[in-house]
Amino acid sequence: MSDERFDLSYLGLIAPGADPEQVRQRLRAVFKLTDKGTERLFTGRPVIVKRGVDFATAARFETIFAHAGATLTVTPVDDPGGPDSDDAMAATDSTHPPARARGIDTGHLALAPQGGNLEEPPVGGGPDLDTSYLSLVPGDDWTLADCAPPPTPTPEPDISYLSLAPVEPRVEGTTNPQLDQ
């Protein structure tokens, strides 16, 4: 029993007859939580308080929560493969504990074999549709470039209102305000 480890989680459960506001204040004071930290405890989702603690620590935390008027969930940790087991890795890699630690019975679930289907495919498939008349491009000699949409033509601007005027040669010593700018 000395080697047994426990996960401590809190679901926001309040002991019967306890005042919810007093429970919040007591837990905030005991654990020195901010308002945001306190609200996180009461979301209704499991919040891991401690992982892998010994029996004495689990009992101490359970007593602290009981005095505050809250119900702590103490779950024994099954550790058949040690710290490298898949459940231990999943617990450290995600924000949610494994289903076993949350007290959810997963004994009736099974994994499909690799490459297998979870459900059998429907027999008969869908209706038989004749698609022989459909074609991407005519003929058998085509490439993906044939499937590209044609480029949109660029419209030519209307310049019929423009005209060219002869340029008069510049005479030395005269100034033209339009040309000197």
C-alpha positions, 0 to 999 in steps of 0.5 A: 500500500505504500507504493500505491499512488493516487490522483486528486481531482475536484469536480466542483462538488459541494458537501450537502448542507454547505454554503457554496459561497463559503466553500469558495472562500475557504478553498481560496484562502487555504490554497491562496487562489486568485478569483480566476483560479477559484472560478476554474475549480467550479466549472463542473469539469474535473480539475486535477489538484495533484497527480501521483501522490501517496496515501498520506498526502491524499488523506490530508487533501481529502480532509482539507477539502472536507473541512472547506465543505467540498468533495474531493475525488481520490482515484487510485492510479493503475500503473502497470507499465510504469511512467512510460505507459500510454495512459501516463503519457496521455495524462501528461500530454493533455489537459484532461486526465485519462478516462480511468482517472475520471472514474469513467467505465471504459471496459465495454469499449474496444479499438478497431484493428489497424486498417479496419472499420469501426462499423461495417460498410453498408451492403449494396452501396448507393444507387447505380448512376450512369456517368459514361456521358461525362468527360473532362476534355474530349479525346484521350490525349490530354493533360491537366493544362487542358483543364485550366480555364482560358485567360480572361481577355484584357479589354483595349482602352478607348483612345479615340478621343486623343490626338497628336499635335505637332511640337513647335521647336523652341526658340532660344531666349523665349520662355514658355511657362508650360515647358519650363516647369 
